[in-house]
Amino acid sequence: MHMVNPKYFFYIRNELNDVPDEYVSDEVLLRTLLKAERFVNSVVDTTAIDSTLYEECIVSLATYYTYLNYTSIVARRTGAIPEFAEVRAEQLKEVALSFLRLAGAAIDDNFNLQIDTTSVVAFDTCGIFGEQ
């Protein structure tokens, strides 16, 4: 497992520069980075991609998670989400999905694994012990 690089905090804050700092603490960033790292490690063969693509996957997914956290906090505090938040969240989601898919993750638009159901074990007409 890779350690969370401190530069990721800067990258996320830079991407979300329209979000007030009070809504994005270092603790929130660390949690979203660790969550993103666990997800990436579970859906991508990290030995098959270069470190730059790996970082982009983690940072883009953590940025999306962080933004969702921000909009949730604002909604709880004010009773409404910020203007254009849904559009911005969708854009961040698309970026994260793009990097994950580029890295080989077989996921749908909701980050669910796409399982190939065509490779199910096939049984022939023989019985368990080869009887016909």
MDAnalysis code that builds the backbone (N, CA, C; Angstrom):
import MDAnalysis as mda
import numpy as np

u = mda.Universe.empty(396, n_residues=132, atom_resindex=np.repeat(np.arange(132), 3), trajectory=True)
u.add_TopologyAttr("name", ["N", "CA", "C"] * 132)
u.add_TopologyAttr("resid", np.arange(1, 133))
u.add_TopologyAttr("resname", ["MET", "HIS", "MET", "VAL", "ASN", "PRO", "LYS", "TYR", "PHE", "PHE", "TYR", "ILE", "ARG", "ASN", "GLU", "LEU", "ASN", "ASP", "VAL", "PRO", "ASP", "GLU", "TYR", "VAL", "SER", "ASP", "GLU", "VAL", "LEU", "LEU", "ARG", "THR", "LEU", "LEU", "LYS", "ALA", "GLU", "ARG", "PHE", "VAL", "ASN", "SER", "VAL", "VAL", "ASP", "THR", "THR", "ALA", "ILE", "ASP", "SER", "THR", "LEU", "TYR", "GLU", "GLU", "CYS", "ILE", "VAL", "SER", "LEU", "ALA", "THR", "TYR", "TYR", "THR", "TYR", "LEU", "ASN", "TYR", "THR", "SER", "ILE", "VAL", "ALA", "ARG", "ARG", "THR", "GLY", "ALA", "ILE", "PRO", "GLU", "PHE", "ALA", "GLU", "VAL", "ARG", "ALA", "GLU", "GLN", "LEU", "LYS", "GLU", "VAL", "ALA", "LEU", "SER", "PHE", "LEU", "ARG", "LEU", "ALA", "GLY", "ALA", "ALA", "ILE", "ASP", "ASP", "ASN", "PHE", "ASN", "LEU", "GLN", "ILE", "ASP", "THR", "THR", "SER", "VAL", "VAL", "ALA", "PHE", "ASP", "THR", "CYS", "GLY", "ILE", "PHE", "GLY", "GLU", "GLN"])
u.atoms.positions = np.array([
    [0.846, -1.181, 0.000],
    [0.000, 0.000, 0.000],
    [0.888, 1.239, 0.000],
    [0.486, 2.245, -0.736],
    [1.218, 3.502, -0.810],
    [0.806, 4.408, 0.348],
    [1.733, 5.227, 0.779],
    [1.426, 6.223, 1.807],
    [0.813, 7.446, 1.127],
    [-0.084, 8.116, 1.837],
    [-0.692, 9.331, 1.296],
    [0.370, 10.419, 1.229],
    [0.559, 10.938, 0.066],
    [1.560, 11.970, -0.156],
    [0.978, 13.328, 0.260],
    [1.714, 14.091, 1.059],
    [1.220, 15.409, 1.493],
    [0.884, 16.361, 0.344],
    [1.511, 16.189, -0.817],
    [1.212, 17.077, -1.941],
    [-0.223, 16.892, -2.426],
    [-0.830, 15.740, -2.129],
    [-2.216, 15.501, -2.533],
    [-3.165, 16.503, -1.877],
    [-2.860, 16.905, -0.649],
    [-3.676, 17.905, 0.041],
    [-3.716, 19.192, -0.783],
    [-2.539, 19.605, -1.257],
    [-2.439, 20.818, -2.062],
    [-3.237, 20.669, -3.356],
    [-3.094, 19.521, -4.017],
    [-3.796, 19.304, -5.286],
    [-5.313, 19.403, -5.113],
    [-5.824, 18.792, -4.047],
    [-7.270, 18.813, -3.810],
    [-7.728, 20.224, -3.459],
    [-7.006, 20.890, -2.565],
    [-7.383, 22.273, -2.205],
    [-7.332, 23.189, -3.429],
    [-6.356, 22.979, -4.285],
    [-6.240, 23.784, -5.492],
    [-7.423, 23.529, -6.429],
    [-7.805, 22.280, -6.604],
    [-8.937, 21.940, -7.460],
    [-10.248, 22.485, -6.887],
    [-10.355, 22.480, -5.575],
    [-11.577, 22.947, -4.904],
    [-11.376, 24.336, -4.311],
    [-10.696, 25.209, -5.046],
    [-10.397, 26.546, -4.514],
    [-11.640, 27.399, -4.312],
    [-12.777, 26.968, -4.858],
    [-14.029, 27.698, -4.649],
    [-14.740, 27.270, -3.365],
    [-14.204, 26.244, -2.694],
    [-14.792, 25.752, -1.449],
    [-14.079, 26.417, -0.277],
    [-14.824, 27.059, 0.629],
    [-14.181, 27.697, 1.787],
    [-13.392, 26.692, 2.627],
    [-12.204, 27.096, 3.082],
    [-11.325, 26.206, 3.853],
    [-12.004, 25.618, 5.085],
    [-12.930, 26.358, 5.683],
    [-13.590, 25.862, 6.900],
    [-14.393, 24.576, 6.649],
    [-14.715, 24.301, 5.392],
    [-15.474, 23.099, 5.052],
    [-14.586, 21.923, 4.675],
    [-13.290, 22.176, 4.532],
    [-12.373, 21.125, 4.106],
    [-11.158, 21.116, 5.027],
    [-11.303, 20.462, 6.149],
    [-10.194, 20.375, 7.098],
    [-9.185, 19.334, 6.617],
    [-8.005, 19.362, 7.209],
    [-6.997, 18.361, 6.879],
    [-7.497, 16.958, 7.235],
    [-8.275, 16.846, 8.303],
    [-8.839, 15.540, 8.678],
    [-9.765, 15.004, 7.595],
    [-10.603, 15.875, 7.065],
    [-11.510, 15.471, 5.986],
    [-10.702, 15.037, 4.775],
    [-9.691, 15.815, 4.425],
    [-8.854, 15.457, 3.281],
    [-8.161, 14.123, 3.491],
    [-7.633, 13.906, 4.667],
    [-6.962, 12.637, 4.953],
    [-7.938, 11.469, 4.830],
    [-9.129, 11.621, 5.397],
    [-10.125, 10.541, 5.301],
    [-10.500, 10.258, 3.859],
    [-10.716, 11.313, 3.065],
    [-11.109, 11.085, 1.672],
    [-9.950, 10.502, 0.868],
    [-8.743, 10.911, 1.163],
    [-7.586, 10.343, 0.474],
    [-7.409, 8.865, 0.802],
    [-7.554, 8.514, 2.063],
    [-7.430, 7.104, 2.452],
    [-8.547, 6.257, 1.847],
    [-9.742, 6.809, 1.832],
    [-10.880, 6.112, 1.215],
    [-10.641, 5.927, -0.283],
    [-10.184, 6.971, -0.945],
    [-9.896, 6.898, -2.378],
    [-8.776, 5.896, -2.650],
    [-7.749, 5.919, -1.835],
    [-6.631, 4.996, -2.011],
    [-7.093, 3.547, -1.866],
    [-7.911, 3.268, -0.855],
    [-8.434, 1.902, -0.677],
    [-9.264, 1.478, -1.883],
    [-10.099, 2.388, -2.375],
    [-10.935, 2.053, -3.525],
    [-10.070, 1.783, -4.758],
    [-9.138, 2.678, -5.042],
    [-8.270, 2.512, -6.208],
    [-7.514, 1.191, -6.115],
    [-6.967, 0.900, -4.950],
    [-6.215, -0.334, -4.776],
    [-7.077, -1.577, -4.961],
    [-8.369, -1.447, -4.748],
    [-9.253, -2.608, -4.882],
    [-9.792, -2.803, -6.297],
    [-9.753, -1.773, -7.140],
    [-10.329, -1.909, -8.486],
    [-9.300, -1.783, -9.615],
    [-8.065, -1.451, -9.271],
    [-7.029, -1.250, -10.279],
    [-5.830, -2.141, -9.951],
    [-5.248, -2.734, -10.976],
    [-3.993, -3.463, -10.795],
    [-2.888, -2.413, -10.730],
    [-2.523, -2.023, -9.526],
    [-1.582, -0.920, -9.349],
    [-0.173, -1.254, -9.834],
    [0.109, -2.535, -10.031],
    [1.431, -2.905, -10.555],
    [1.499, -2.714, -12.064],
    [0.345, -2.531, -12.707],
    [0.299, -2.422, -14.166],
    [0.218, -0.979, -14.666],
    [0.192, -0.011, -13.750],
    [0.097, 1.394, -14.166],
    [1.259, 2.174, -13.577],
    [1.567, 3.308, -14.196],
    [2.668, 4.120, -13.669],
    [2.203, 4.958, -12.481],
    [3.145, 5.477, -11.759],
    [2.839, 6.202, -10.522],
    [2.030, 7.473, -10.766],
    [2.238, 8.110, -11.909],
    [1.493, 9.333, -12.208],
    [0.005, 9.041, -12.380],
    [-0.328, 7.996, -13.116],
    [-1.734, 7.626, -13.297],
    [-2.342, 7.177, -11.968],
    [-1.569, 6.457, -11.176],
    [-2.033, 6.039, -9.853],
    [-2.392, 7.264, -9.005],
    [-1.515, 8.258, -8.991],
    [-1.772, 9.487, -8.237],
    [-3.013, 10.210, -8.745],
    [-3.152, 10.297, -10.072],
    [-4.326, 10.962, -10.650],
    [-5.614, 10.261, -10.229],
    [-5.593, 8.945, -10.194],
    [-6.771, 8.186, -9.751],
    [-7.131, 8.545, -8.311],
    [-6.150, 8.520, -7.441],
    [-6.397, 8.807, -6.027],
    [-6.854, 10.250, -5.832],
    [-6.137, 11.188, -6.408],
    [-6.445, 12.608, -6.200],
    [-7.800, 12.967, -6.801],
    [-8.084, 12.490, -7.993],
    [-9.372, 12.847, -8.617],
    [-10.541, 12.238, -7.853],
    [-10.389, 11.006, -7.394],
    [-11.462, 10.387, -6.617],
    [-11.606, 11.062, -5.255],
    [-10.508, 11.366, -4.598],
    [-10.564, 12.055, -3.299],
    [-11.150, 13.459, -3.454],
    [-10.867, 14.115, -4.560],
    [-11.445, 15.436, -4.814],
    [-12.960, 15.322, -4.929],
    [-13.421, 14.327, -5.649],
    [-14.865, 14.091, -5.784],
    [-15.487, 13.788, -4.414],
    [-14.877, 12.901, -3.650],
    [-15.377, 12.581, -2.308],
    [-15.415, 13.826, -1.422],
    [-14.363, 14.622, -1.484],
    [-14.283, 15.831, -0.664],
    [-15.384, 16.810, -1.032],
    [-15.635, 16.956, -2.318],
    [-16.686, 17.869, -2.761],
    [-18.058, 17.387, -2.301],
    [-18.300, 16.091, -2.386],
    [-19.568, 15.550, -1.889],
    [-19.717, 15.813, -0.388],
    [-18.633, 15.660, 0.343],
    [-18.651, 15.935, 1.780],
    [-18.991, 17.403, 2.035],
    [-18.368, 18.292, 1.268],
    [-18.623, 19.724, 1.400],
    [-20.100, 20.044, 1.149],
    [-20.654, 19.542, 0.048],
    [-22.052, 19.853, -0.268],
    [-22.996, 19.283, 0.773],
    [-22.629, 18.136, 1.345],
    [-23.449, 17.548, 2.408],
    [-23.455, 18.421, 3.651],
    [-22.300, 18.942, 4.021],
    [-22.196, 19.832, 5.192],
    [-23.014, 21.105, 4.964],
    [-22.867, 21.694, 3.798],
    [-23.603, 22.922, 3.487],
    [-25.110, 22.656, 3.521],
    [-25.529, 21.544, 2.961],
    [-26.961, 21.206, 2.949],
    [-27.492, 21.040, 4.369],
    [-26.719, 20.406, 5.229],
    [-27.154, 20.239, 6.627],
    [-27.229, 21.582, 7.357],
    [-26.276, 22.452, 7.094],
    [-26.226, 23.733, 7.792],
    [-27.246, 24.738, 7.275],
    [-27.461, 24.749, 5.972],
    [-28.301, 25.791, 5.388],
    [-29.633, 25.288, 4.851],
    [-29.745, 23.988, 4.678],
    [-30.965, 23.428, 4.111],
    [-31.000, 23.445, 2.597],
    [-29.916, 23.881, 1.970],
    [-29.849, 23.914, 0.508],
    [-28.417, 23.659, 0.073],
    [-28.272, 23.117, -1.118],
    [-26.919, 22.918, -1.637],
    [-26.491, 24.165, -2.412],
    [-25.191, 24.386, -2.517],
    [-24.709, 25.555, -3.252],
    [-25.156, 25.516, -4.722],
    [-25.322, 26.693, -5.287],
    [-25.706, 26.793, -6.691],
    [-24.672, 26.089, -7.569],
    [-25.128, 25.359, -8.530],
    [-24.303, 24.615, -9.486],
    [-23.534, 23.451, -8.857],
    [-23.834, 23.095, -7.603],
    [-23.120, 22.007, -6.940],
    [-23.321, 20.673, -7.656],
    [-24.517, 20.429, -8.150],
    [-24.771, 19.163, -8.842],
    [-23.948, 19.067, -10.123],
    [-23.853, 20.167, -10.846],
    [-23.066, 20.180, -12.082],
    [-21.591, 19.967, -11.758],
    [-21.107, 20.671, -10.766],
    [-19.690, 20.555, -10.365],
    [-19.390, 19.144, -9.883],
    [-20.271, 18.564, -9.089],
    [-20.074, 17.195, -8.603],
    [-20.033, 16.219, -9.772],
    [-20.898, 16.400, -10.734],
    [-20.923, 15.515, -11.908],
    [-19.623, 15.639, -12.705],
    [-19.103, 16.851, -12.829],
    [-17.834, 17.048, -13.540],
    [-16.690, 16.342, -12.820],
    [-16.639, 16.492, -11.501],
    [-15.584, 15.839, -10.717],
    [-15.714, 14.318, -10.789],
    [-16.934, 13.836, -10.789],
    [-17.188, 12.399, -10.904],
    [-16.677, 11.871, -12.245],
    [-16.961, 12.601, -13.319],
    [-16.525, 12.184, -14.651],
    [-14.999, 12.135, -14.751],
    [-14.333, 13.091, -14.139],
    [-12.867, 13.095, -14.138],
    [-12.348, 11.861, -13.405],
    [-12.897, 11.589, -12.232],
    [-12.467, 10.425, -11.449],
    [-12.734, 9.133, -12.218],
    [-13.916, 8.998, -12.788],
    [-14.241, 7.801, -13.565],
    [-13.291, 7.634, -14.754],
    [-12.973, 8.732, -15.410],
    [-12.077, 8.673, -16.569],
    [-10.696, 8.144, -16.186],
    [-10.136, 8.679, -15.121],
    [-8.817, 8.204, -14.696],
    [-8.866, 6.750, -14.241],
    [-9.893, 6.380, -13.498],
    [-9.996, 4.997, -13.041],
    [-10.139, 4.033, -14.210],
    [-10.939, 4.399, -15.179],
    [-11.116, 3.527, -16.357],
    [-9.840, 3.475, -17.196],
    [-9.155, 4.595, -17.298],
    [-7.884, 4.625, -18.008],
    [-6.881, 3.682, -17.338],
    [-6.973, 3.575, -16.034],
    [-6.088, 2.694, -15.274],
    [-6.545, 1.236, -15.306],
    [-7.669, 0.979, -15.962],
    [-8.116, -0.403, -16.121],
    [-9.247, -0.839, -15.217],
    [-9.810, 0.062, -14.450],
    [-10.912, -0.310, -13.561],
    [-12.173, -0.570, -14.380],
    [-12.787, -1.709, -14.139],
    [-14.047, -2.058, -14.813],
    [-15.185, -1.643, -13.893],
    [-15.554, -0.359, -13.967],
    [-16.587, 0.178, -13.089],
    [-17.640, 0.891, -13.910],
    [-18.853, 0.920, -13.353],
    [-19.926, 1.633, -14.040],
    [-19.940, 3.090, -13.589],
    [-20.939, 3.828, -14.011],
    [-21.001, 5.259, -13.702],
    [-21.265, 5.563, -12.232],
    [-21.561, 4.532, -11.445],
    [-21.780, 4.705, -10.004],
    [-20.659, 4.076, -9.182],
    [-19.529, 3.825, -9.819],
    [-18.345, 3.250, -9.180],
    [-18.559, 1.804, -8.717],
    [-19.535, 1.121, -9.289],
    [-19.754, -0.285, -8.982],
    [-18.938, -1.124, -9.950],
    [-18.390, -2.212, -9.440],
    [-17.627, -3.100, -10.306],
    [-18.531, -3.708, -11.353],
    [-18.046, -3.771, -12.568],
    [-18.766, -4.455, -13.640],
    [-18.208, -5.861, -13.721],
    [-19.042, -6.810, -13.423],
    [-18.605, -8.199, -13.414],
    [-19.018, -8.836, -14.728],
    [-18.083, -9.516, -15.349],
    [-18.349, -10.192, -16.618],
    [-19.166, -11.448, -16.338],
    [-20.434, -11.393, -16.667],
    [-21.314, -12.529, -16.392],
    [-21.284, -13.560, -17.504],
    [-20.531, -13.300, -18.564],
    [-20.465, -14.273, -19.653],
    [-19.487, -15.398, -19.358],
    [-18.672, -15.253, -18.341],
    [-17.686, -16.286, -18.036],
    [-18.114, -17.138, -16.851],
    [-19.399, -17.417, -16.770],
    [-19.922, -18.273, -15.720],
    [-19.579, -19.716, -16.058],
    [-19.327, -20.529, -15.046],
    [-19.005, -21.929, -15.275],
    [-20.156, -22.596, -16.019],
    [-19.829, -23.294, -17.080],
    [-20.852, -23.975, -17.882],
    [-20.844, -25.463, -17.566],
    [-22.000, -26.022, -17.376],
    [-22.132, -27.449, -17.125],
    [-22.536, -28.127, -18.418],
    [-21.965, -29.292, -18.656],
    [-22.373, -30.016, -19.859],
    [-23.448, -31.036, -19.503],
    [-23.769, -31.901, -20.431],
    [-24.851, -32.847, -20.218],
    [-24.441, -34.046, -19.374],
    [-23.188, -34.149, -19.011],
    [-22.731, -35.257, -18.177],
    [-23.140, -34.982, -16.738],
    [-23.418, -36.017, -16.003],
    [-23.737, -35.889, -14.598],
    [-22.484, -35.611, -13.793],
    [-22.649, -35.593, -12.502],
    [-21.545, -35.286, -11.617],
    [-20.382, -36.256, -11.834],
    [-20.672, -37.530, -12.026],
    [-19.625, -38.534, -12.146],
    [-19.393, -38.946, -13.587],
    [-19.869, -38.174, -14.531],
    [-19.608, -38.447, -15.926],
    [-20.649, -39.348, -16.578],
    [-21.747, -39.670, -15.881],
    [-22.786, -40.481, -16.500],
    [-23.468, -39.678, -17.584],
    [-24.057, -40.386, -18.506],
    [-24.759, -39.684, -19.576],
    [-26.246, -39.858, -19.438],
])
